[in-house]
C-alpha cells in the first residue's frame, strides 16, 4: 500500500500564511514612530492605520480596501495551498498551486515596494525616513518660519509578521519546486498491481 | 481541469475588484474621500488637537536674586493632546537685550510631565554672571533693571526638539535700588 503524497513545504506555507494573516491584525509588519508617539504609523498589507498627536487611530479608505484585498488574498491562498498540499497528485493540483504560491510573494513585494516609494518621496521633500533604525528628522526650512528649527527622533522597524511573511513566501517557492519532484515521482512510479481473478 | 482554473480566475478577480468597487461605491459622491479622510482634513485645517500644539510661551517677569545671581524664567505650556507629554529639556542663553552681552544660561532642572489638556508653568532657572551684571549697572547708572532676551532656546517637547535662535522681550531683571 502506497503512502499518501503530501507536499510538506506547501502544507507549511499554507499554515504560516494563515498565521501571518491572524498575527497581522494585531502586530504591524512595519512601524514608524516620530517623537514620543506623536505620530505613529502601523503598516501592513492587512491592517494599516495612522495615529497622529495621540488621537484615535484612523485609516484611509483606499488603503482599507487594499488591506481587505490582502486579507482575502491571504485567506484564499492559505486555504487553497492547504488543499493542494494534501492532494498534490490530483489532476487539478497544479492549478491550485499556481493560484496560491505566487500571491504571498506578490503581496510581500508590493508592500516593500510601497515602503521604498514612500521613503523616496519623503527624500524628495527633504525628509529622511528610516526603513529600519532611528534617525533625526529635521523639518525642512520651507515648512517653518526663519529662526526656528524643528527636529524629532524618527524610528522605523520591521516586526515579526514581516519576517513570517518572508518565510511563508520562501516556503511557497519551495512548495512549487517540490511539486516538480512529486510530479516526477508520480510519473515514474509503476501502476498499481491488479489482483488476478481467482477461478474456483 | 478547466473548471478549477476558471473558478480560481473568477475568485482572483472577485478578491481584487470586490473591495475596490465596494469602497468606490460607498464614496461615489465624494471620490476624494477615498484618499482624504476627515482626520487628515482636520489635521490640515487646524481642527485637530495636534495643530494646537505650541512651543512653551514666556509668562510673567523673570525672578532675579541680586545676592545670589539666581534667575528663574517661567514658561507656560498647554498639552492639547490626549496623552501625557514630557518636557525633557528647556534651556537658553540669557542676553542683555540692549548690548547683547551674555549673562548666563538657564535650564530645566528635571523633566516635567503634563497631563492631557492641562496647562503647566515650567520654571527654568540658572545662575547669572554677577560681574557682568555689575558692569552693565555701572555703564547705566540709575536704571532699575536690565531687559533681557533669550538666545539659542532649545526645547525637547514630547521627543520633538525645537530650536529658536532668538526670543526678544523676555522681561526685565529687577535690580536692587
HADDOCK unambig.tbl for C-alpha pairs under 7 A between the chains (distance, minus, plus):
assign (segid A and resid 35 and name CA) (segid B and resid 158 and name CA) 5.95 0.50 0.50
assign (segid A and resid 35 and name CA) (segid B and resid 159 and name CA) 4.01 0.50 0.50
assign (segid A and resid 35 and name CA) (segid B and resid 160 and name CA) 5.41 0.50 0.50
assign (segid A and resid 36 and name CA) (segid B and resid 158 and name CA) 5.11 0.50 0.50
assign (segid A and resid 36 and name CA) (segid B and resid 159 and name CA) 5.02 0.50 0.50
assign (segid A and resid 53 and name CA) (segid B and resid 50 and name CA) 5.04 0.50 0.50
assign (segid A and resid 53 and name CA) (segid B and resid 81 and name CA) 6.12 0.50 0.50
assign (segid A and resid 54 and name CA) (segid B and resid 81 and name CA) 5.93 0.50 0.50
assign (segid A and resid 54 and name CA) (segid B and resid 82 and name CA) 5.43 0.50 0.50
assign (segid A and resid 54 and name CA) (segid B and resid 83 and name CA) 5.71 0.50 0.50
assign (segid A and resid 55 and name CA) (segid B and resid 82 and name CA) 6.18 0.50 0.50
assign (segid A and resid 60 and name CA) (segid B and resid 34 and name CA) 6.67 0.50 0.50
assign (segid A and resid 60 and name CA) (segid B and resid 35 and name CA) 5.74 0.50 0.50
assign (segid A and resid 60 and name CA) (segid B and resid 36 and name CA) 6.84 0.50 0.50
assign (segid A and resid 60 and name CA) (segid B and resid 37 and name CA) 5.99 0.50 0.50
assign (segid A and resid 61 and name CA) (segid B and resid 34 and name CA) 4.93 0.50 0.50
assign (segid A and resid 61 and name CA) (segid B and resid 35 and name CA) 6.34 0.50 0.50
assign (segid A and resid 62 and name CA) (segid B and resid 34 and name CA) 5.14 0.50 0.50
assign (segid A and resid 62 and name CA) (segid B and resid 35 and name CA) 5.93 0.50 0.50
assign (segid A and resid 65 and name CA) (segid B and resid 19 and name CA) 5.19 0.50 0.50
assign (segid A and resid 65 and name CA) (segid B and resid 20 and name CA) 5.85 0.50 0.50
assign (segid A and resid 65 and name CA) (segid B and resid 23 and name CA) 6.50 0.50 0.50
assign (segid A and resid 68 and name CA) (segid B and resid 19 and name CA) 6.45 0.50 0.50
assign (segid A and resid 69 and name CA) (segid B and resid 15 and name CA) 5.80 0.50 0.50
assign (segid A and resid 69 and name CA) (segid B and resid 16 and name CA) 5.64 0.50 0.50
assign (segid A and resid 69 and name CA) (segid B and resid 19 and name CA) 6.37 0.50 0.50
assign (segid A and resid 72 and name CA) (segid B and resid 15 and name CA) 6.09 0.50 0.50
assign (segid A and resid 73 and name CA) (segid B and resid 15 and name CA) 6.63 0.50 0.50
assign (segid A and resid 91 and name CA) (segid B and resid 1 and name CA) 6.83 0.50 0.50
assign (segid A and resid 92 and name CA) (segid B and resid 1 and name CA) 5.53 0.50 0.50
assign (segid A and resid 92 and name CA) (segid B and resid 4 and name CA) 6.74 0.50 0.50
assign (segid A and resid 95 and name CA) (segid B and resid 4 and name CA) 6.95 0.50 0.50
assign (segid A and resid 95 and name CA) (segid B and resid 5 and name CA) 6.00 0.50 0.50
assign (segid A and resid 99 and name CA) (segid B and resid 8 and name CA) 6.79 0.50 0.50
assign (segid A and resid 147 and name CA) (segid B and resid 164 and name CA) 5.67 0.50 0.50
assign (segid A and resid 147 and name CA) (segid B and resid 165 and name CA) 5.13 0.50 0.50
assign (segid A and resid 148 and name CA) (segid B and resid 163 and name CA) 5.62 0.50 0.50
assign (segid A and resid 148 and name CA) (segid B and resid 164 and name CA) 4.60 0.50 0.50
assign (segid A and resid 148 and name CA) (segid B and resid 165 and name CA) 6.48 0.50 0.50
assign (segid A and resid 149 and name CA) (segid B and resid 162 and name CA) 5.87 0.50 0.50
assign (segid A and resid 149 and name CA) (segid B and resid 163 and name CA) 5.09 0.50 0.50
assign (segid A and resid 149 and name CA) (segid B and resid 164 and name CA) 6.58 0.50 0.50
assign (segid A and resid 150 and name CA) (segid B and resid 161 and name CA) 5.66 0.50 0.50
assign (segid A and resid 150 and name CA) (segid B and resid 162 and name CA) 4.60 0.50 0.50
assign (segid A and resid 150 and name CA) (segid B and resid 163 and name CA) 6.31 0.50 0.50
assign (segid A and resid 151 and name CA) (segid B and resid 160 and name CA) 5.84 0.50 0.50
assign (segid A and resid 151 and name CA) (segid B and resid 161 and name CA) 5.07 0.50 0.50
assign (segid A and resid 151 and name CA) (segid B and resid 162 and name CA) 6.53 0.50 0.50
assign (segid A and resid 152 and name CA) (segid B and resid 159 and name CA) 6.04 0.50 0.50
assign (segid A and resid 152 and name CA) (segid B and resid 160 and name CA) 4.38 0.50 0.50
assign (segid A and resid 152 and name CA) (segid B and resid 161 and name CA) 5.73 0.50 0.50
assign (segid A and resid 153 and name CA) (segid B and resid 159 and name CA) 6.62 0.50 0.50
